[in-house]
């Protein structure tokens, strides 16, 4: 019992640390998109993430763990869903919406995770969870309301990314039971970077248009710290606590994103963004009220 509680507490601290890092992701990405196309920004950021995980594997002597073939199927599925589709939707969405909107709409991942992990596994669906799910939808509706007559494509792309994320986390969580986090993320980032560079080439993106003098630092930060270190922390966190609880603890992210967007981008939070956080905050609390949290 003592060990389980220790593992749970460790998982909570890891996820909270990850949330602080991840809150910078929409802001840093938007800064990079000022001088480079979304596909190239994603491709270079993912390549830097692969280098980061390769360095981690080198210092931890973890190359031998890559030979475990039993986890390959789950890693490849997680790569397709999270490494390619999710980030394509998210990076493209950030090209057309604000960092604050992206972060708040991204919170709907908690609602979709609850549907996937709780209802799909036919766990008990309490009254609190029903109310929490409704509140999450209300919050998302408040964010989308100002553009209800002409929905912003960026907001819809972020919503689509949040919708598919739980399925990718399912395969990623299952793979983590067999191999290390850095092994999963090295394979995921390496394959994703190659696929996205190929997509950029066939999409006729101008590779020569990138201004590395202005963009390099943002791509490096995105790759090493946001797609790198923060994702390492995320997998280690959901290895110890449930995905639903991890998403709930990550609720600090939108407020920090709004703060960073104000400081670095000059985006003053709108009343709709601040209002949306209220039902989402209470929805997160209700969705995370489980009598028993599974430790995996």
PyMOL commands that set and color helices and strands:
alter all, ss='L'
color gray80, all
select helices_A, chain A and resi 2-22+25-33+38-59+63-67+69-94+99-106+108-119+127-145+153-176+181-202+207-209+212-238+243-249+252-264+271-287
alter helices_A, ss='H'
color red, helices_A
deselect
rebuild
show_as cartoon
